[in-house]
Amino acid sequence: MTPRKEAGVSEARVIPLHADGAGGRARWRLDGASRPAADASDAGEQGPPPTADPEGPEWEDALVNALAFLRRRLSGDYAVDEFGFDADLTDNLLLPALRPLYEKWFRVETIGMHHVPDEGGALVVANHSGTLPLDSLMASVALHDDHPAQRHLRMLGADLMFRLPVMGPLARKQGSTLACSPDAERLLSSGELVGVWPEGFKGIGKPFRDRYKLQRFGRGGFVSAALRTGVPIIPCAIVGAEEIYPKIGDLKPLARLFGAPYFPVTPLFPLLGPLGLIPLPSKWYIEFGEPIRTDTIGAAEADDPMTVFNLTDQVRETIQHTLYRLLSQRRNAFLG
């Protein structure tokens, strides 16, 4: 590694560990010996040279990426926007931590991803469920990993989430911000993909007997934000989250003690203690519906209660019907 200084900043020219055959460099093995490709005279005696993987083992790439990430964190070579969003930390630490849940545990399948634009502002509106808000996290993984443009979902959350000691700062770094119209409009105007769960705690905290029945969508503040910025509204239906923590009771005295909207009782929690916090491995489907345009309505209609109510009801009914359709096609909550 040869240091190079420009304008008082020390940078490093990294010599690659591996190179393809065109570069004329040998590939270093774990045993410390280099094995250059055999020439034509050796081919007859030694046989054809072994075929090498031009990209190298995956664990080596992962190690290189991890060391590069660590170097950026130590040197401060990363950016954080005005909302606290840290794209470098999200892509290299937070999303990889959620990916095993997404791919292996919940086995999430996405539908209608082509309805989400590759660029520009858009508002994703989804149903909320599951006792703990894992559905919002899985939606963020889906839009990054399964969308061609690998978009980051800037989620709007309740004030309680940002008051939590560890989860609050991490939510900020992942791109979440307070669910208020000014923040939502600033994000949408700057071309961000914003996610909102209008049911709030009424959705994730509802009893298991009311699963997949949408609760009230608030006062339609998300519709007003979309109308003022002229961005499309994308209805999103999430099936599978209702079964991860079936809520069969609520210990209200403990909820008041902790300042929480509810203290859930599930078949496994608090009976099994911390083990009861492991979500059940339900099969998930996330469907993104056809965008609802708002630029044809006009920003002036954002202050018209009837327009806001009608559009809010349209979004809610679209999500509810999509949930019913997905449920009718599902054979089993855990097998899909």
C-alpha positions in Angstrom: 0.0 0.0 0.0 1.6 3.3 -1.1 0.2 6.4 0.6 -0.6 9.4 -1.4 -1.3 12.9 0.0 -3.5 15.4 -1.7 -4.7 18.6 0.0 -3.6 17.4 3.4 -5.6 14.1 3.2 -3.9 10.8 3.2 -5.3 8.3 0.8 -4.1 4.8 -0.1 -3.7 3.1 -3.4 -4.9 -0.4 -2.8 -3.0 -3.2 -4.6 -5.6 -5.9 -5.5 -5.3 -9.3 -3.9 -6.5 -11.1 -7.0 -6.2 -10.4 -10.7 -7.4 -12.0 -13.8 -5.1 -13.8 -16.2 -4.9 -10.8 -18.5 -3.0 -8.9 -15.9 -0.1 -11.4 -15.9 -0.2 -11.7 -12.1 -0.3 -14.9 -10.1 -3.1 -15.6 -7.7 -2.0 -16.2 -4.1 -3.2 -19.3 -2.4 -3.7 -19.9 1.2 -0.5 -22.1 1.3 1.5 -19.0 0.4 2.6 -20.3 -3.0 1.8 -18.7 -6.3 0.8 -20.7 -9.2 1.1 -19.0 -12.6 -0.7 -20.4 -15.5 1.3 -23.2 -17.2 2.6 -22.6 -20.7 2.1 -24.8 -23.7 5.3 -26.8 -23.0 4.1 -27.8 -19.6 0.6 -28.7 -20.6 1.7 -32.0 -22.1 3.4 -33.1 -18.9 1.1 -31.7 -16.2 -2.2 -31.7 -18.0 -4.6 -28.8 -18.3 -4.3 -26.1 -15.6 -7.0 -26.0 -13.0 -9.9 -23.7 -13.6 -9.8 -20.8 -11.2 -12.7 -18.7 -10.0 -12.0 -15.2 -11.4 -14.0 -13.5 -8.7 -12.4 -15.3 -5.8 -14.1 -16.9 -2.8 -17.1 -15.1 -1.3 -15.6 -14.9 2.1 -12.6 -13.0 0.8 -14.9 -10.5 -0.8 -16.9 -10.2 2.4 -13.7 -9.6 4.4 -12.4 -7.0 2.0 -15.8 -5.2 2.1 -15.9 -5.4 5.9 -12.3 -3.9 6.3 -13.2 -1.1 3.8 -16.3 -0.3 5.8 -14.4 -0.3 9.1 -11.8 2.0 7.5 -14.5 4.4 6.4 -16.1 4.5 9.8 -12.7 5.2 11.6 -11.7 7.9 9.2 -15.1 9.5 9.0 -15.3 9.0 5.3 -19.1 8.7 5.1 -22.1 11.0 4.7 -25.2 11.6 6.9 -28.0 13.7 5.7 -30.0 16.3 7.6 -32.4 13.6 8.9 -29.6 11.4 10.2 -29.8 8.9 7.4 -26.5 7.0 7.1 -26.5 5.1 3.8 -23.1 3.5 4.4 -24.1 2.0 7.8 -27.5 1.0 6.4 -26.1 -0.9 3.4 -23.2 -2.5 5.2 -24.6 -3.3 8.7 -28.3 -2.8 9.2 -29.7 -4.3 6.0 -27.3 -7.4 6.2 -28.5 -7.9 9.8 -32.1 -8.1 8.6 -31.4 -10.1 5.4 -31.4 -13.6 7.1 -34.9 -12.9 8.5 -36.1 -11.7 5.1 -34.6 -14.5 3.0 -34.5 -17.6 5.3 -36.9 -17.1 8.1 -39.9 -15.3 6.5 -39.0 -16.3 2.9 -40.5 -13.0 1.6 -41.8 -12.9 -1.9 -42.5 -9.5 -3.6 -45.1 -8.8 -6.2 -45.6 -5.7 -8.4 -42.1 -4.3 -7.7 -42.3 -2.6 -11.2 -45.0 -0.3 -9.8 -42.3 1.4 -7.7 -40.5 4.1 -9.7 -36.7 3.8 -10.2 -36.2 7.4 -9.2 -38.1 10.4 -7.9 -40.4 10.9 -5.0 -43.2 8.4 -4.2 -45.2 7.5 -1.1 -45.6 3.8 -0.2 -48.6 3.3 2.1 -48.9 -0.2 3.8 -50.9 -2.1 6.3 -49.4 -2.5 9.8 -49.5 -5.7 11.9 -47.5 -8.1 13.9 -47.3 -6.7 17.5 -43.7 -5.6 16.7 -43.1 -3.5 13.6 -41.0 -6.0 11.6 -43.2 -5.5 8.6 -41.8 -2.0 8.0 -38.2 -3.4 8.3 -39.0 -6.2 5.8 -40.5 -3.7 3.4 -37.3 -1.7 3.5 -35.2 -4.8 2.7 -37.6 -5.7 -0.2 -37.3 -2.3 -1.8 -33.5 -2.3 -1.5 -32.8 -5.9 -2.5 -35.5 -6.7 -4.9 -35.9 -3.4 -6.7 -33.7 -2.8 -9.7 -32.7 0.6 -8.4 -32.1 -0.7 -4.9 -34.1 2.2 -3.3 -33.9 3.1 0.3 -37.2 3.4 2.0 -37.4 6.5 4.2 -39.9 5.4 6.9 -42.2 7.7 8.9 -42.5 6.6 12.5 -44.2 7.5 15.7 -42.6 9.6 18.4 -42.3 6.6 20.8 -39.9 4.8 18.5 -37.4 7.7 18.5 -37.5 7.8 22.3 -36.2 4.3 22.7 -32.6 4.1 23.9 -31.1 1.9 21.1 -33.8 1.5 18.5 -34.4 5.3 18.1 -30.8 6.2 17.0 -30.7 3.1 14.7 -34.0 4.1 13.1 -32.6 7.5 12.4 -29.5 6.1 10.8 -31.6 3.8 8.7 -33.5 6.8 7.3 -36.6 7.0 9.5 -38.0 10.3 10.7 -41.0 11.6 12.6 -44.4 11.0 11.0 -45.3 14.7 10.4 -46.2 16.5 7.3 -43.3 18.9 7.1 -40.7 16.1 7.2 -42.7 13.9 4.8 -43.0 16.8 2.3 -39.3 17.6 2.4 -38.4 14.0 1.7 -40.9 13.6 -1.1 -39.9 16.9 -2.7 -36.2 15.8 -2.7 -37.1 12.7 -4.6 -37.0 10.2 -1.8 -39.1 7.0 -1.5 -41.1 7.4 1.7 -43.0 4.8 3.6 -45.9 5.3 5.9 -48.1 2.9 8.0 -51.3 5.0 8.7 -52.8 2.5 11.2 -50.0 3.1 13.6 -50.2 1.3 17.0 -53.8 0.4 16.3 -52.6 -1.8 13.5 -49.6 -3.6 15.1 -51.3 -3.9 18.5 -54.7 -5.3 17.4 -55.8 -8.7 18.7 -55.1 -11.7 16.6 -58.8 -12.3 16.0 -58.8 -9.0 14.0 -55.9 -10.0 11.8 -55.9 -8.5 8.3 -58.7 -6.2 9.1 -57.4 -2.7 8.5 -57.9 -0.2 11.3 -58.7 3.5 10.8 -56.2 5.4 8.6 -56.0 8.5 10.8 -56.8 11.9 9.3 -55.2 11.4 5.9 -52.1 13.5 6.6 -50.1 11.2 4.2 -52.5 12.1 1.4 -52.1 15.8 2.0 -48.3 15.4 1.8 -48.6 13.5 -1.5 -51.0 16.1 -3.0 -48.7 19.0 -2.0 -45.7 17.4 -3.6 -47.5 15.8 -6.6 -45.9 12.3 -6.0 -47.7 9.0 -6.7 -49.2 6.9 -3.8 -48.3 3.2 -4.0 -50.6 0.9 -2.0 -48.7 -1.9 -0.3 -50.2 -5.1 1.1 -48.2 -7.2 3.5 -49.4 -10.8 4.3 -47.6 -12.9 6.9 -46.7 -10.4 9.6 -49.9 -11.0 11.5 -48.8 -14.5 12.5 -45.3 -13.8 13.8 -46.6 -12.8 17.3 -50.2 -13.7 17.7 -51.5 -11.2 20.2 -54.1 -13.0 22.5 -53.9 -10.6 25.5 -52.8 -7.2 26.8 -51.3 -6.6 30.2 -52.4 -2.9 30.5 -50.8 -2.3 34.0 -47.4 -3.2 32.6 -48.0 -1.1 29.5 -48.7 1.9 31.6 -45.6 1.2 33.7 -43.4 1.2 30.6 -45.2 4.0 28.9 -46.1 1.7 26.0 -49.4 1.6 24.1 -49.8 -2.1 25.0 -47.9 -5.0 26.6 -48.7 -8.0 24.5 -49.4 -11.6 25.6 -48.7 -14.2 22.9 -48.7 -18.0 23.0 -45.0 -17.9 23.8 -44.5 -14.5 25.5 -44.0 -13.8 28.4 -44.4 -17.5 29.2 -41.0 -18.4 27.7 -39.3 -15.2 28.5 -36.8 -14.0 26.0 -37.3 -17.1 23.8 -40.9 -15.9 23.3 -39.5 -12.9 21.4 -38.4 -15.1 18.5 -41.0 -14.5 15.7 -42.8 -17.5 14.3 -41.5 -18.4 10.8 -44.6 -17.4 8.8 -44.5 -17.1 5.0 -44.6 -13.5 3.8 -45.9 -11.8 0.6 -45.5 -8.1 -0.1 -47.4 -6.7 -3.0 -47.0 -3.2 -4.4 -50.1 -2.0 -6.2 -50.6 0.3 -9.1 -49.6 3.9 -8.3 -52.4 6.4 -7.6 -51.4 9.7 -9.3 -51.8 12.9 -7.4 -50.3 15.4 -9.8 -53.5 15.4 -11.8 -55.5 16.5 -8.8 -53.5 19.6 -7.8 -51.8 20.8 -4.7 -54.6 23.1 -3.8 -56.8 20.1 -3.1 -54.5 19.2 -0.2 -56.6 21.4 2.1 -60.0 20.1 0.9 -61.2 17.6 3.6 -63.5 15.8 1.1 -60.7 15.2 -1.4 -58.3 14.0 1.3 -61.0 11.7 2.8 -61.9 10.2 -0.6 -58.3 9.5 -1.6 -57.5 8.1 1.8 -60.5 5.8 1.6 -59.4 4.7 -1.9 -55.9 3.8 -0.7 -57.3 1.9 2.3 -59.9 -0.1 0.2 -57.2 -1.0 -2.3 -54.9 -2.4 0.4 -57.8 -4.3 2.1 -59.0 -5.9 -1.2 -55.4 -6.9 -2.0 -55.0 -8.5 1.5 -58.2 -10.5 0.9 -57.0 -11.7 -2.5 -53.6 -12.7 -1.2 -55.1 -14.5 1.7 -57.5 -16.4 -0.6 -54.5 -17.6 -2.6 -52.5 -18.7 0.5 -52.8 -22.3 1.5 -51.0 -22.1 4.8 -49.7 -19.3 7.0 -46.3 -21.0 7.4 -45.9 -22.9 4.1 -47.4 -20.3 1.8 
